[in-house]
């Protein structure tokens, strides 16, 4: 046994590690206490830099200590010569690099570097770009480093073309680089600005085709990586629609006017303003959303005074003026009729093809063909299946309706974890198709049988928002999490509700719940518990 090294047992090793941790903790606590004492006493000298270095070198995420270092550096700027300050800054930059090697995703370290470089008279931005490139070689998805690179590129006035070339190099090396794809989507609209393209920006066709070729190479190489698919969705996206007042409806029965906008807006003091004119005279009304919450919404409505619906006149003209959008719309309520309509043409381009653009059909057809070819090779690729569905809807929702439903069925089998989301999306598309069919048939009656999404199995705990629905007749809420009868109170504002399914909710366990609900909701003739 002589001459052999003694190997520590697991108990001895654990005890040694415990003692080592305790020693490090004592040093950590004593250094932290010393820093706070010096800070409180106003002793902002280089000893504070040394003490904070001991702590931040091991834990760069101690934000308060970065604040202390900035206070010290600001104080020393007033005392040091330019040569001494240059030496101090050089040491600080080196220390920051060592901290980033400990934790390349340290918020505090990257922020401190931004702060330090911003205070220098002539920063070496080229070196900072090289630093970013080195860290992105280690982790190309380090969004902290990407944010810092965008800061450096802006300060150094690096052209978008040069930055785009940088993303080229990273994407060519590894297609699975979401940050590089995202940066491309920011740079390309700057390189190729299009008039009236909105904040999202769109690309000219020659650039679009080149980018589509690049992204196709990516998802044919690795079909299961989502980065390229997201970028592909952006490429085929469309600019934000212009502000519009789509629809105006007046109901004599309900003495109510409803207006629908192209985007959610908030109506009220200090926000968007709606002016209502009745027969060329202004009406003072209170606007509200259908759910009564008065939050940003596409739809706003108001109650009309009885005088504005006087049936002695042959007709009434109502005009809504949206001051912020600079648009207006008017509708006429004729004597003897119960409602008046004024609406835009419900074409699919205006209403429902916001996910993908209406580029030349040859481009979209080519993309659809490529995705179908990939799907034959990768029949269970969910990203490919979803993209095929969106492309078909962009081309012609009604022509591809049957085929779209078949792809939905395949996609739900492939991705059962998102079955509920896909059900919602499928229901949404069917509803949109019904509106389109109504438009083409030039009728105003919309049948939603078998197309309305029920609210069963949704973990619902509150019915806030289910208010002021005058035509709601049946509501299915089985297998949710409704605990108290008070949660059902909003339903009292739905006068035509006759069927309410509450089976599987905790409140159904209360003794005498049927009688209590009959008293609370007298208009509901059938409550299933």
N, C-alpha and C positions, 0 to 999 in steps of 0.2 A: 504493500500500500504506500510505501515511501516514494516520494517524487511525483505523486499524482495531485492534481489540483482538486481542491475540495469544491464540489458543486453544491450551491445553495438549494435547499428544499423549497417547494412552492410557498410554504408558510414564511420562510425567511425572506424570500423574494417579495412577497406581499408586504411584509413588515418594513422592508427597506424602502419600497416605493411609497408606503404611507408616511414614513419619516421624511423622505425627500419632498413629498407634497406639502407636508406641514412646514418644512423649512422654507419652501418657495412661497407659501401663503404668508408666512411671517414677514419675509422680505417685501412681498407685494403690499401688504397692509402698512408696513412701516414707511415705505417709499410714498405711498398714496397719502398717508397722514402728513408726512413732511411737506409734500407739495401743497396740500391745502393750507397748512400753517403758514408757509411762505407767501402764498397767494393772499391770505387774509391779512398778513402783515405788510403787504405791498412790496415784498422783496422779489421783484421780477428780474432776476439775474440769470446767468448761464447755469448756475447750479440747478435751477428748476428745469432747464432743458435736459440736463444729465439725469435727473430723477425721473422725469417723464419718459425719457428714452428707455430706461430700465423696464418700465411697465409696458409702454406701447410696443416695444420690441417683441414682447411675448403676447400681448393682447392689443392689437391695433384698433379695436372697436370701442375703446374707452373714450367716448365723445368729449367728456368734460376736460380730459387732459389735452386733447387737441386745442380746445379753447384756451387753456393755460399757455400752451406753446405760442399761439398767435398773440396773446397778450404780451408775452416776453419778447417776441420778435419785434412787435410794434414799439415796445419800450426801448429795445436796443438800437432801433433805427435812429433814435434821437441822440445816441451816445457814441456810436461806432463811426469810424471813418469809412469812406467808400470801399477801401481795400479790405478792411476788416469785415464789412458787411458782405462783400463778395465771397470771402472765405466761409462766413457763417452760412450763407445761402447754399453754397456748394455742398457743405456738410449736411445741411437740412435735406437737400434733394437726394443725397446718397442714403440718408437715414430712411427717407420715404420709400425708396426702392427696396430696402431691406424689409420694411414693414409689409410691402406688397408681396414680397416673396413668402412671407408668413401667411398672409391672407390676401390673395389677389382680388377679392370681392369686398374689400373693406370700404364702406361708405366714407368713414372719417378720413382715411388716408387719401383717397382720390380727391375728396373735397379740399383737404388741406393743400394738396398739390396745385389745384386750380387757384386757390387763394394766393399761394406763394408766387406762382408764375405771373399772376395778374398784377402783382406789385413791383415786378422787376422792370427796369427801363428798357432793356433789350433782351427778352427771353430767347433761348435757343429752341425755337419751335420745331426745327428739323429734328433735333435730338428727341423731343417729346413724341413726334410721330414714329420715330424708330422704336422708342420705348413701348408705345401702343402695339406696334407690329410684333414685338417680341412676346408681349403678354398674350396677344391673340393667337400666336403660334401655339402657346401652351393650352389655351382654352378659347376657342373661337366664338363661344357663346357667352363670354364674360360681358354682360351688358353694362357693367360699371365702366369697363375699359372702353366700350363703344361710346358711351356717353362722353367720356373724357376725350376720346379721339374727335368727336364732333365739336367739342369745345376748342380743342387745339386747331382743328382745320379752319374753324371760323376766325380764330385769332390770327392765324398765319395766312389767311386769305387764300387757302388752297382751293383750286377750282373744282366744281362738281365733276368735271370730266376726269380729273386726277383721282378723286375719291371713288368714282365709278370704276376706274381701272383697278384700284385697290380691291374693291369687292369682287371684281373679275378673278383676281389671283386667288382669293380665298375660296370662292365658289368652285373654281376649276379644281382646286386641291381637294375640296370636300363639299359635295352638294348639300349635305345635311347641316346647313348653317343658316338658321332662321334669321339671325341678326344681320347677316350680309344681304339676304333677300330683302329684309325690311329696309335697310339703308338704301338699297337700289330704288325702292318705291318712293323714297324721299328725294333722291337725286335726279331721277329721270324727268319728273315734271319741271325741275329747275333748268335742265338742259334743253327741254323741248316744251316750252310754255305754249299752251293753247288758249286762244281767246274764249271767254265764257265757259271755261272748263270747271270752274268752282274750286273750292279748297282742295279737293281730292286730286284733281288734275287727271287728264287723259293724254294718251300718246298718239302721235301721227302713225298712220298705218305701217309705214316702212319700219319704224322703230318697234312697233308692236309685233310685227312678224319676226323680227330678229330676237326679241325677248321670248316670244313663244317657242322659238326653236331651242333657245337655251334652256328654258324650263322643261320642255319636253325631254331633252336629254337627261335632265335631272330625275324626273319621275319614271322614265323608262329604266334608268340605272338603279334607282332604289324606290320602287313604287310605294313602299310602306312608310317612307319618311314624309311627315306632314308639311315640312318647311316649303318645299317646292309647290305643293298643292295650294297652300295659302297664297303664295305669290301668284300662281296661275289665276286664282280667283280675283286677285287685285287687278291683274292685267286685263281681264275681261269685265271689269267693273265699269260703272258709268259715273259721270259727274253728278253732283247734287242738282236736283231739279230746281227750276226757278220758282220763286214764291208765287203761289196761286191760291185762289179761293175756288175750290173745286165744285162745291155744291151748296145750294140754298133751298131750304124746305120750310114751308109754312103750313101749320095744321090748325084748321078752324076748331076741330073737336077739342084739342088740347090747349088751344090759345097759346101756341108755342112756335118759336122760330128757331131753326137749327142751321148751323153753318159748319162746313167742313173745309179744312185747310190742307195745304201740301206738306206742312211740317208741324210738329207740335209747337204751340205757343202759349204764353201766359198772358191773359187779358186782365188788365186792372191798372191802378195808378202806378206810374213809373215803369210800366211795361208796354206791351202792345195795346193799341187803342182801336176799338171797333165803333164805327158810327152807324146808327140805324136810322134810315129815313123811311117814313110811311107817307106815301102820296106827297112827296117833296117836303114834308115837315119832319124835323128831327124828333125821335122818341128817346126818352130817358128810360133805360132799362138796366137791369142787373144781369150780367152774364155769368154763367156757371157751366161746369162740366157735367156730363151725364152721371158721374159717380158722386158729385157734390164736393169733391176734394179741392177743386180749383187749382190743380197742378197743371204743368204744361201738357196740352192735349191737342189732338187733331180736330176734335169736335167741341163746339161751344153752343149753348142754347140760352134762350131767354123767354120769359113769359110776356105775352102781348096784352096790352090793355084792351078792354072790350070795345072802346071807341074805334080802334084801328081795324076791327073786324066787322064793322057795321054793315049788315046785309042790305041796307037800303040803297047803297051805291052799286053800280054795275060791276066794279072791280076795285081792288086795292093793289098798289104797286109798292113792294118792299125792296129797299136797296141797302146792302151792307157794304161799308167802305173800310177796308183794312189799311190804315194809315201807314204802318211800318212797311208793308209789302207794296204799297202804292197800287193796289188793285181794288176792284169793286165788282159786285154782281147784284143783279136784281131779279125778282120773280113777281109774277102777277097772280093774285088770288081772285078768281072770277066769281061773281054772284052765283050762289047755289052750289058751288063746289066746296068740298071739305078740305082740300089741300092744294098747294101750289108748289111746283118744282122748277128749279133752274140748275142745270148741272153741265159739267164738261162731258165730252164724249168719253165713255169708259173704255178706251182702247187699252190693250195690254201694255203698249209702250209707255203710256202715261201713268198707269196705276201699278202694274204688277211686275214689270221687268226691271226692278231696281237692283237686283243682285248682279245681273250681267248686262252688258251694254248691247245696243243695237248697232254693232259694227256691221260692215258688209257681210252679207250672209255667207259668202265664200270663206271668210275667215272662221266664222263659227262652225260652218259645216266641216271645214278641215279639222278643227279642234275636236269636234264630235267624232269624226272618223278615227282620229288618232287614239282618242280615249277608248273607243269601242275595240280597237285592235289591242290595246293594252289590257282591256278587261278580258279578252279571250285568253290572253297569256296569264293573267292574274285574276281569275274569276271571283276571288273572295277579297279583293282589295276595296275597302269601304270608301276611300278617298276617290278612287276612280268611278265607282258607282254613283256617288253623290254628284260629282262633277258632270257626269253624263246627264243626270236628271236636270241640273241647272242649265246646261247647254241646250237641252231640248226645250225647256221652257223659254229660253231666250230666243230660240228660233221660231217656234210656233206652239204655244201651250195646248191648243185644241187639236192640232194635227197629231201631236205626239202624246196625247192624253193617255191612251190605252197602253202605249209602250212605257210611259213614265210610271204608271201604276205597277207594271210588271217589274220594273227596276226597283221600285220601293219595296216590293215583296222580297226580292233578292237581298236588298240592303238590310232589311230587318232581320232576315235569317243570318246574315253575316255579322251583324252588329247588334245582338240582342240587348246589350247594356244601354243602348240609346233608343230602344223601341218606342218609349213614350215621346221622345223628341221627334222621331220620325213620323209617329202617328199625328202629332200636331202639324208638322210640315205638310204631310199628305192631305190633311183636312183643310189646311190653308189653301193649298193649290186647287183642291176641288171646289172650294168656295169661290176662288177667283175665276175658275173656269165657268162657274154658274153665272157670275156677273157678266163675263164676256159673251156667253150664249144669249143672255138677256139683252145685251146691247145689240148684237147682230140681228136678233129677232125683233128689235124695236118694241119691246114690251117693258113694263115697269113692275111686273110681278115676279118676285124672286122666290122660288121654292127651295127651302133648305132641308127638306126631309132627308134623313140618314146622313147628313153632312155636318151636323152640329156637334161640337165636342162637349161631352159630358164632364162633370167635375168629380166623378168617383175616383177613389184611390189616389188622392193628391196631397195627403197630409195637411189638409186645410184646418186651421185653428180659428179663423176669423172670417166673417163675411163683410168686412168693411169694403165699401166700394160697390157692393151689389145693391144699389139703391136707385130709386127713381127709374125703374124699368117697367113702364106701364103695360107692355105687351107680353111680358114674361108669363108663361102659363105653366110650365113644368120645369122642375129643378131637381137634378139628381146629385146628391151629396153623400152617397153611401161610402163607408170605409174611410172616413176622414178622422180628424182629431177634435171635433167640436165637443167642448167640455160642458158648457153652461147654456141654459136657454137664452141668456142675454145676448149670446153671439148671433142668435137668429133675428134680433130686433130689426136689422136693416130690411128684412123681407116684408115688414109691415108696410113699406112704401111701394110694394109691387101689387097693385090692386087686382090684377087678373090672375095671380098665381093660384092654381087649383090643386096641383100635385107636387108634393115635397117628399123626396126619398132620403131618409136619415139613417137607414139601416147600417149597423156597424160602427156608429159613433158612440163615444163614452156617455154622452148625455141621455142616450136611450135606456141606460141602466137605472135612471132615477125612477122612484116609485110615483105612479100617477102621471107620468110624463105626457101621455096622450091627452088627458084632460087639460093639463097646463098649456100644452101647445094649441089646443083648440081655442082656449081663451086668449092666448097671445096673438094667434094668427087666425082670426075668425073667417077670413075669406078663403082659406085653404080647405077645400073639402076632403082631401085625401092626404094623410100624413102617414108614411110608412116608417115604422120604427122597429 
